[in-house]
């Protein structure tokens, strides 16, 4: 993709399992992508986004849905289409702990954009709550600022 001058969107799954943590594997993928982009002679900076399942625990309902399972979240290794793959963990914790965890996530820090993956089974209202909790309690500490200038442009710097 980098050689072709495209951008990179990387999910919570990588089709490799080396024993390294998911975020390290994904950071290496980002580095290889950016190197291929430069080596192909493209100018500018390609955009890179990574996905994470992130749930700030700010209410009893959050605790009930994600507290016990999420706090102990770890990367998982499994087989998809016969390929040993690594799945990134789910982040679920108090906002202050989430901030520390995401700042330590090498791929999140290497990417331009963090996309949140949330389950649609819990409904629109709960999903809005998750997004608002992230925007209010976590995102500002990661450098995010609300957009008050109209539609976001990918080439804006």
C-alpha positions as CSV (number, residue, x, y, z in Angstrom):
1,X,0.0,0.0,0.0
2,X,2.8,2.4,0.8
3,X,4.5,1.8,-2.5
4,X,1.2,2.7,-4.2
5,X,0.9,6.0,-2.4
6,X,-2.2,4.9,-0.4
7,X,-3.0,5.5,3.3
8,X,-3.1,2.7,5.9
9,X,-6.0,1.7,8.0
10,X,-5.1,-1.1,10.4
11,X,-7.7,-3.0,12.5
12,X,-7.5,-4.9,15.7
13,X,-6.3,-8.1,13.9
14,X,-2.9,-8.9,12.3
15,X,-2.3,-12.1,10.4
16,X,0.9,-12.8,12.2
17,X,1.8,-14.2,15.7
18,X,5.4,-13.8,16.7
19,X,4.8,-13.7,20.5
20,X,5.3,-9.9,20.5
21,X,2.5,-7.7,21.9
22,X,-0.1,-6.7,19.3
23,X,0.7,-3.0,19.6
24,X,4.4,-3.7,18.8
25,X,3.5,-5.8,15.8
26,X,1.2,-3.1,14.5
27,X,3.8,-0.3,15.1
28,X,6.3,-2.3,13.0
29,X,3.6,-2.6,10.3
30,X,3.2,1.2,10.4
31,X,7.0,1.7,10.1
32,X,7.2,-0.7,7.1
33,X,4.3,1.0,5.4
34,X,5.8,4.5,5.9
35,X,9.3,3.3,4.7
36,X,7.7,1.8,1.6
37,X,5.9,5.0,0.9
38,X,9.1,7.0,1.1
39,X,11.2,4.5,-0.9
40,X,8.6,4.6,-3.7
41,X,9.3,8.4,-4.0
42,X,6.0,9.7,-2.7
43,X,6.1,13.1,-1.1
44,X,4.0,14.2,1.8
45,X,2.9,12.1,4.7
46,X,0.6,9.1,4.3
47,X,-2.2,9.0,6.9
48,X,-2.3,6.0,9.3
49,X,-5.2,4.9,11.4
50,X,-5.5,2.1,13.9
51,X,-8.6,0.7,15.5
52,X,-9.0,-0.1,19.2
53,X,-11.9,-1.3,21.4
54,X,-11.9,1.3,24.2
55,X,-14.4,1.6,27.0
56,X,-14.0,4.2,29.7
57,X,-15.6,2.9,32.8
58,X,-17.5,5.9,34.1
59,X,-20.8,4.4,35.2
60,X,-22.2,1.3,36.9
61,X,-23.6,0.2,33.5
62,X,-20.1,0.5,32.0
63,X,-18.7,-1.7,34.9
64,X,-21.5,-4.2,34.3
65,X,-20.8,-4.5,30.6
66,X,-17.0,-4.3,30.5
67,X,-15.5,-4.0,34.0
68,X,-14.5,-7.5,34.9
69,X,-13.6,-8.8,31.4
70,X,-12.1,-5.6,30.1
71,X,-9.7,-4.8,33.0
72,X,-7.9,-8.1,32.4
73,X,-7.9,-7.7,28.6
74,X,-5.0,-9.2,26.8
75,X,-4.0,-9.9,23.2
76,X,-5.2,-13.2,21.9
77,X,-3.8,-15.5,19.3
78,X,-6.0,-17.6,17.1
79,X,-6.4,-19.2,13.7
80,X,-8.3,-17.3,10.9
81,X,-8.5,-19.0,7.5
82,X,-5.6,-21.3,8.5
83,X,-3.4,-18.4,9.4
84,X,-2.1,-17.9,13.0
85,X,-3.2,-14.3,13.9
86,X,-3.0,-11.8,16.7
87,X,-6.0,-10.0,18.0
88,X,-5.6,-6.8,19.9
89,X,-7.0,-6.6,23.5
90,X,-10.0,-4.6,24.6
91,X,-9.2,-1.6,26.7
92,X,-11.7,-1.1,29.5
93,X,-10.8,0.8,32.6
94,X,-11.1,4.1,34.5
95,X,-10.2,7.1,32.3
96,X,-6.9,7.8,34.0
97,X,-5.8,4.2,33.6
98,X,-7.0,4.1,29.9
99,X,-4.9,7.2,29.2
100,X,-1.8,5.5,30.6
101,X,-2.5,2.3,28.6
102,X,-3.1,4.1,25.3
103,X,-0.1,6.3,25.8
104,X,1.9,3.1,26.2
105,X,0.4,1.6,23.0
106,X,3.1,2.1,20.4
107,X,0.8,1.8,17.4
108,X,-1.7,4.3,18.8
109,X,1.1,6.7,19.4
110,X,2.6,6.1,15.9
111,X,-0.8,6.6,14.1
112,X,-2.4,9.8,13.0
113,X,-5.9,8.6,13.9
114,X,-7.4,6.3,16.5
115,X,-10.7,4.8,15.4
116,X,-12.9,3.3,18.1
117,X,-14.5,0.0,17.6
118,X,-17.7,-0.4,19.7
119,X,-20.3,-3.2,19.6
120,X,-23.6,-2.2,18.0
121,X,-25.5,-4.8,20.0
122,X,-25.8,-2.4,22.9
123,X,-27.7,0.2,20.9
124,X,-27.3,3.7,19.7
125,X,-27.8,5.4,23.1
126,X,-25.1,3.3,24.8
127,X,-22.7,3.7,21.9
128,X,-23.2,7.5,22.1
129,X,-22.4,7.3,25.8
130,X,-19.2,5.4,25.1
131,X,-18.1,7.9,22.5
132,X,-19.0,10.9,24.8
133,X,-17.1,9.3,27.7
134,X,-14.0,8.8,25.5
135,X,-14.2,12.3,24.1
136,X,-14.7,13.9,27.5
137,X,-12.4,11.8,29.8
138,X,-9.7,10.2,27.6
139,X,-9.2,11.9,24.2
140,X,-8.0,15.3,25.4
141,X,-5.1,13.7,27.3
142,X,-4.1,12.0,24.0
143,X,-4.0,15.4,22.2
144,X,-7.5,15.4,20.6
145,X,-9.4,18.6,20.3
146,X,-13.0,18.9,19.3
147,X,-13.5,20.1,15.7
148,X,-15.3,23.4,15.6
149,X,-14.2,24.4,12.2
150,X,-16.5,22.3,10.0
151,X,-15.9,19.0,8.2
152,X,-12.6,17.3,8.8
153,X,-10.2,17.2,5.8
154,X,-7.7,14.4,5.6
155,X,-5.0,16.7,4.1
156,X,-5.4,19.4,6.7
157,X,-2.4,19.9,8.9
